[in-house]
Amino acid sequence: MKYIDGQVAHIGDVVEYSDGATGVVVCSIDEDEYQASFTKENWSYLKNGIMVETESYGLIHSKEEDKDLKLLRRFGDS
């Protein structure tokens, strides 16, 4: 999946929704990336997109580019 600005989503990305809720990408099914606690065996059935873990809403599955989802920073960026 890509963000609206064309960048590919990766695990560890910190993202923000239009309502100000923030979260971290924990699975990128498209890129075959999964955090240790969100295994491929448990989540690959979704077939595509990303899973974002948010404090406000829990897990959110986004299947395609979402104009309300913005990349704030990549894992390791300050």
Secondary structure as UniProt FT lines:
FT   TURN            4..5
FT   TURN            11..12
FT   STRAND          14..17
FT   TURN            18..19
FT   STRAND          22..28
FT   TURN            29..32
FT   STRAND          33..34
FT   TURN            36..37
FT   HELIX           40..43
FT   HELIX           44..46
FT   STRAND          50..54
FT   TURN            55..57
FT   STRAND          58..62
FT   TURN            67..68
FT   STRAND          69..73
FT   TURN            75..76
//
